Amino acid sequence: MNSDAIQGANPQDPDQRVIALVDDDRNILTTVSIALQAEGFATRLYSDGEAALGALLNNPPDLAIFDIKMPKMDGMELLRRLREESALPVIFLTSKDDEADEAAGLQMGADDYIAKPFSLRLLLARIHAILRRSDARRPLVMSDAVPADTSEKIDRGRLHMDPARHHVTWEDKPVSLTVTEFLLLEALAVRPGVIKSRNQLMDAAYPDDVFVDDRTVDSHIKRMRRKFRRVDPEFSAIETLYGAGYSFSDG
Protein backbone atom coordinates (compact mmCIF):
# COMPACT_ATOMS: atom_id res chain seq x y z
CA MET A 1 0.00 0.00 0.00
CA ASN A 2 1.36 3.38 -0.91
CA SER A 3 1.74 5.71 2.07
CA ASP A 4 -0.50 8.25 0.32
CA ALA A 5 -3.26 5.74 -0.45
CA ILE A 6 -5.30 6.91 2.51
CA GLN A 7 -5.75 10.61 2.96
CA GLY A 8 -5.81 12.17 6.40
CA ALA A 9 -7.59 15.37 7.36
CA ASN A 10 -5.60 18.59 7.14
CA PRO A 11 -6.01 21.19 9.91
CA GLN A 12 -8.96 23.50 9.38
CA ASP A 13 -7.47 26.22 11.57
CA PRO A 14 -4.01 26.97 13.03
CA ASP A 15 -5.00 25.78 16.53
CA GLN A 16 -6.25 22.34 15.49
CA ARG A 17 -4.09 19.52 16.88
CA VAL A 18 -2.49 17.11 14.41
CA ILE A 19 -2.00 13.39 15.07
CA ALA A 20 0.23 11.24 12.84
CA LEU A 21 -0.67 7.56 12.43
CA VAL A 22 1.96 5.09 11.23
CA ASP A 23 0.68 1.55 10.57
CA ASP A 24 0.72 -0.88 7.64
CA ASP A 25 -2.82 -2.04 8.50
CA ARG A 26 -5.17 -0.02 6.29
CA ASN A 27 -8.18 -0.81 8.48
CA ILE A 28 -6.49 0.55 11.60
CA LEU A 29 -5.40 3.71 9.79
CA THR A 30 -8.92 4.32 8.53
CA THR A 31 -10.74 3.46 11.77
CA VAL A 32 -8.45 5.43 14.06
CA SER A 33 -8.30 8.40 11.69
CA ILE A 34 -12.10 8.63 11.57
CA ALA A 35 -12.29 8.45 15.38
CA LEU A 36 -9.64 11.17 15.77
CA GLN A 37 -11.34 13.44 13.26
CA ALA A 38 -14.64 12.99 15.12
CA GLU A 39 -12.77 14.11 18.26
CA GLY A 40 -11.63 17.28 16.51
CA PHE A 41 -8.10 16.27 15.47
CA ALA A 42 -6.51 16.54 12.05
CA THR A 43 -4.63 13.43 10.94
CA ARG A 44 -1.65 12.46 8.79
CA LEU A 45 -1.37 8.83 7.71
CA TYR A 46 1.67 6.73 6.80
CA SER A 47 1.87 3.03 6.00
CA ASP A 48 5.50 2.48 7.05
CA GLY A 49 8.22 4.07 9.13
CA GLU A 50 10.42 4.93 6.17
CA ALA A 51 7.67 7.08 4.65
CA ALA A 52 6.93 8.73 7.99
CA LEU A 53 10.40 9.63 9.33
CA GLY A 54 11.18 12.66 7.18
CA ALA A 55 7.67 14.07 7.54
CA LEU A 56 7.71 13.70 11.34
CA LEU A 57 11.02 15.56 11.57
CA ASN A 58 10.38 18.24 8.97
CA ASN A 59 6.75 18.97 9.78
CA PRO A 60 6.11 17.61 13.29
CA PRO A 61 2.56 16.80 14.38
CA ASP A 62 1.44 17.27 17.99
CA LEU A 63 1.64 13.52 18.66
CA ALA A 64 2.39 10.33 16.73
CA ILE A 65 1.02 6.79 17.06
CA PHE A 66 3.26 3.98 15.78
CA ASP A 67 2.71 0.32 15.15
CA ILE A 68 5.80 -1.71 16.00
CA LYS A 69 5.71 -4.37 13.29
CA MET A 70 5.84 -2.65 9.89
CA PRO A 71 7.67 -3.19 6.59
CA LYS A 72 10.71 -1.19 5.41
CA MET A 73 11.29 0.43 8.81
CA ASP A 74 9.58 -0.91 11.91
CA GLY A 75 8.31 1.20 14.79
CA MET A 76 11.35 0.55 16.97
CA GLU A 77 13.79 1.82 14.37
CA LEU A 78 11.52 4.75 13.54
CA LEU A 79 11.39 5.79 17.18
CA ARG A 80 15.15 5.32 17.64
CA ARG A 81 15.90 7.61 14.72
CA LEU A 82 13.22 10.10 15.71
CA ARG A 83 14.57 10.35 19.27
CA GLU A 84 17.98 11.33 17.93
CA GLU A 85 16.47 14.69 16.94
CA SER A 86 13.03 15.06 18.50
CA ALA A 87 11.07 14.67 21.76
CA LEU A 88 7.76 14.36 19.86
CA PRO A 89 5.17 12.57 22.06
CA VAL A 90 4.70 8.99 20.84
CA ILE A 91 2.25 6.20 21.65
CA PHE A 92 3.25 2.68 20.62
CA LEU A 93 0.75 0.08 19.43
CA THR A 94 1.99 -3.37 20.53
CA SER A 95 0.94 -6.97 20.09
CA LYS A 96 -1.55 -8.19 22.66
CA ASP A 97 0.13 -9.20 25.94
CA ASP A 98 3.61 -8.78 24.43
CA GLU A 99 5.55 -7.48 27.43
CA ALA A 100 8.78 -7.47 25.48
CA ASP A 101 7.31 -5.03 22.94
CA GLU A 102 5.95 -2.81 25.70
CA ALA A 103 9.20 -2.68 27.66
CA ALA A 104 11.30 -2.13 24.53
CA GLY A 105 9.03 0.67 23.36
CA LEU A 106 9.27 2.52 26.66
CA GLN A 107 13.01 2.00 26.83
CA MET A 108 13.31 3.50 23.34
CA GLY A 109 11.45 6.60 24.47
CA ALA A 110 7.75 6.05 23.82
CA ASP A 111 5.49 8.06 26.10
CA ASP A 112 2.86 5.32 26.36
CA TYR A 113 1.76 2.06 24.78
CA ILE A 114 -1.53 0.32 23.99
CA ALA A 115 -1.91 -3.36 23.17
CA LYS A 116 -3.89 -4.51 20.12
CA PRO A 117 -6.81 -4.99 19.89
CA PHE A 118 -7.49 -1.74 21.68
CA SER A 119 -10.44 0.39 22.67
CA LEU A 120 -10.74 3.65 20.74
CA ARG A 121 -12.04 5.24 23.95
CA LEU A 122 -8.85 4.21 25.77
CA LEU A 123 -6.66 5.46 22.92
CA LEU A 124 -8.40 8.84 22.93
CA ALA A 125 -8.00 9.11 26.71
CA ARG A 126 -4.26 8.41 26.43
CA ILE A 127 -3.89 10.95 23.61
CA HIS A 128 -5.62 13.68 25.61
CA ALA A 129 -3.55 12.85 28.71
CA ILE A 130 -0.23 13.07 26.85
CA LEU A 131 -1.21 16.28 25.09
CA ARG A 132 -2.17 17.83 28.42
CA ARG A 133 1.26 16.94 29.81
CA SER A 134 2.94 18.26 26.67
CA ASP A 135 0.95 21.51 26.81
CA ALA A 136 2.04 22.04 30.41
CA ARG A 137 5.65 22.07 29.23
CA ARG A 138 5.30 24.15 26.06
CA PRO A 139 7.56 27.23 25.93
CA LEU A 140 5.87 30.40 27.13
CA VAL A 141 5.05 32.96 24.47
CA MET A 142 6.95 36.04 25.54
CA SER A 143 5.18 39.37 25.65
CA ASP A 144 5.37 42.61 27.57
CA ALA A 145 2.69 41.26 29.90
CA VAL A 146 4.60 38.05 30.66
CA PRO A 147 8.23 38.60 31.69
CA ALA A 148 10.75 35.99 30.61
CA ASP A 149 11.71 35.07 34.18
CA THR A 150 8.23 34.18 35.54
CA SER A 151 8.78 30.40 35.35
CA GLU A 152 10.39 28.65 38.31
CA LYS A 153 13.65 27.04 37.28
CA ILE A 154 15.30 24.17 39.14
CA ASP A 155 19.03 24.18 39.88
CA ARG A 156 20.38 21.14 41.72
CA GLY A 157 24.14 20.94 41.55
CA ARG A 158 25.03 20.02 37.99
CA LEU A 159 21.37 19.75 36.97
CA HIS A 160 19.46 22.70 35.51
CA MET A 161 15.78 22.43 34.52
CA ASP A 162 13.69 25.13 32.85
CA PRO A 163 10.06 23.89 32.93
CA ALA A 164 8.73 26.75 30.81
CA ARG A 165 10.99 25.75 27.93
CA HIS A 166 11.17 22.01 28.61
CA HIS A 167 14.95 22.40 28.73
CA VAL A 168 17.38 20.26 30.76
CA THR A 169 21.15 20.45 31.07
CA TRP A 170 23.68 18.43 33.05
CA GLU A 171 27.06 20.07 33.51
CA ASP A 172 25.86 22.67 30.96
CA LYS A 173 25.28 19.94 28.34
CA PRO A 174 21.73 19.59 26.96
CA VAL A 175 19.78 16.40 27.69
CA SER A 176 16.71 15.75 25.53
CA LEU A 177 13.86 14.30 27.58
CA THR A 178 10.33 13.32 26.62
CA VAL A 179 7.46 15.02 28.45
CA THR A 180 7.00 12.00 30.73
CA GLU A 181 10.72 11.80 31.54
CA PHE A 182 10.82 15.53 32.29
CA LEU A 183 7.90 15.27 34.73
CA LEU A 184 9.45 12.27 36.50
CA LEU A 185 12.79 14.03 36.87
CA GLU A 186 11.12 17.22 38.06
CA ALA A 187 9.21 15.27 40.73
CA LEU A 188 12.51 13.87 42.01
CA ALA A 189 14.62 17.02 41.69
CA VAL A 190 12.29 19.42 43.51
CA ARG A 191 13.15 17.66 46.79
CA PRO A 192 16.64 16.15 46.64
CA GLY A 193 17.22 13.18 48.92
CA VAL A 194 13.50 12.53 49.44
CA ILE A 195 12.41 9.05 48.35
CA LYS A 196 9.49 9.08 45.91
CA SER A 197 7.53 5.87 45.55
CA ARG A 198 6.50 4.62 42.12
CA ASN A 199 2.92 5.60 42.92
CA GLN A 200 4.00 9.16 43.73
CA LEU A 201 5.95 9.35 40.49
CA MET A 202 2.97 8.02 38.54
CA ASP A 203 0.82 10.74 40.09
CA ALA A 204 3.36 13.37 39.03
CA ALA A 205 3.64 12.19 35.42
CA TYR A 206 0.19 10.81 34.64
CA PRO A 207 -3.32 12.19 35.20
CA ASP A 208 -5.84 10.23 37.24
CA ASP A 209 -7.62 8.80 34.20
CA VAL A 210 -4.56 6.96 32.86
CA PHE A 211 -3.39 3.71 34.46
CA VAL A 212 0.25 2.64 34.32
CA ASP A 213 2.07 -0.07 36.22
CA ASP A 214 5.37 -0.09 38.09
CA ARG A 215 7.26 -1.43 35.09
CA THR A 216 6.34 1.65 33.06
CA VAL A 217 7.94 4.01 35.59
CA ASP A 218 11.03 1.78 35.87
CA SER A 219 11.46 1.77 32.08
CA HIS A 220 11.26 5.56 31.87
CA ILE A 221 13.82 5.93 34.69
CA LYS A 222 16.24 3.50 33.01
CA ARG A 223 16.04 5.33 29.72
CA MET A 224 16.44 8.71 31.41
CA ARG A 225 19.62 7.48 33.12
CA ARG A 226 21.01 6.34 29.78
CA LYS A 227 20.42 9.79 28.31
CA PHE A 228 22.32 11.47 31.15
CA ARG A 229 25.15 8.93 30.85
CA ARG A 230 25.64 9.91 27.24
CA VAL A 231 26.81 13.32 28.45
CA ASP A 232 28.33 12.06 31.72
CA PRO A 233 29.29 8.36 31.91
CA GLU A 234 29.58 8.70 35.72
CA PHE A 235 26.03 10.01 36.18
CA SER A 236 24.45 8.53 39.32
CA ALA A 237 22.15 11.29 40.60
CA ILE A 238 18.97 9.20 40.26
CA GLU A 239 19.20 6.55 42.96
CA THR A 240 17.12 3.40 43.29
CA LEU A 241 15.91 2.49 46.77
CA TYR A 242 14.86 -1.11 46.32
CA GLY A 243 11.36 -1.73 47.56
CA ALA A 244 10.81 1.98 48.19
CA GLY A 245 11.26 3.97 44.99
CA TYR A 246 13.69 6.57 43.67
CA SER A 247 15.44 9.71 44.87
CA PHE A 248 17.61 12.46 43.38
CA SER A 249 20.96 13.37 44.87
CA ASP A 250 22.59 16.62 43.79
CA GLY A 251 25.82 15.96 45.58
PEGI-V847131 format. One record per run of one state. SS is the DSSP state (H for helix, E for strand, L for the rest). FROM is the first residue (numbers start at 1). LEN is the number of residues. Records with the same first field share a line. If there is no record, write none. Layout:
SS=FROM-LEN + FROM-LEN
This chain:
L=1-8 + 10-8 + 23-3 + 39-3 + 47-2 + 59-4 + 68-7 + 84-6 + 95-4 + 109-3 + 116-4 + 137-6 + 144-2 + 147-6 + 157-2 + 166-1 + 171-2 + 175-4 + 190-6 + 197-1 + 206-8 + 232-6 + 242-3 + 249-3
E=9-1 + 18-5 + 42-5 + 63-5 + 90-5 + 112-4 + 143-1 + 146-1 + 153-4 + 159-4 + 167-4 + 173-2 + 196-1 + 238-4 + 245-4
H=26-13 + 49-10 + 75-9 + 99-10 + 120-17 + 163-3 + 179-11 + 198-8 + 214-18
